[in-house]
Amino acid sequence: MSDSAGTVSDMQERYNPFTGKRIVDGLDDPVPAAAALGLEPPRYCEQCGRRMIVQVSPDGWWAECSRHGVLESAHLERR
């Protein structure tokens, strides 16, 4: 028997991409100064909170979560 309510709540959880902590309404989770200025790539997956593999280059960065794939700075700039 599966618990579908648990699955729904797991999908709604979000994590801070710079600290890896779960985002909870009403609790402060300050963003590091370098990240707030756009100088630091995310280090944690926003969907699961896992530490990502990050590669920084002069023209951007990419970060890979073992479960959710690759996130690239170039894709974020196009939005």
Secondary structure in CASP SS format (residue, H / E / C, confidence):
PFRMAT SS
TARGET T0000
AUTHOR 0000-0000-0000
METHOD secondary structure of the structure
MODEL  1
M C 1.00
S C 1.00
D C 1.00
S H 1.00
A H 1.00
G H 1.00
T H 1.00
V H 1.00
S H 1.00
D H 1.00
M H 1.00
Q H 1.00
E C 1.00
R C 1.00
Y E 1.00
N C 1.00
P C 1.00
F C 1.00
T C 1.00
G C 1.00
K C 1.00
R E 1.00
I C 1.00
V C 1.00
D C 1.00
G C 1.00
L C 1.00
D C 1.00
D C 1.00
P C 1.00
V C 1.00
P C 1.00
A H 1.00
A H 1.00
A H 1.00
A H 1.00
L C 1.00
G C 1.00
L C 1.00
E C 1.00
P C 1.00
P C 1.00
R C 1.00
Y E 1.00
C C 1.00
E C 1.00
Q C 1.00
C C 1.00
G C 1.00
R C 1.00
R E 1.00
M C 1.00
I E 1.00
V E 1.00
Q E 1.00
V E 1.00
S E 1.00
P C 1.00
D C 1.00
G E 1.00
W E 1.00
W E 1.00
A E 1.00
E E 1.00
C E 1.00
S C 1.00
R C 1.00
H C 1.00
G E 1.00
V E 1.00
L E 1.00
E E 1.00
S H 1.00
A H 1.00
H H 1.00
L H 1.00
E H 1.00
R H 1.00
R C 1.00
END
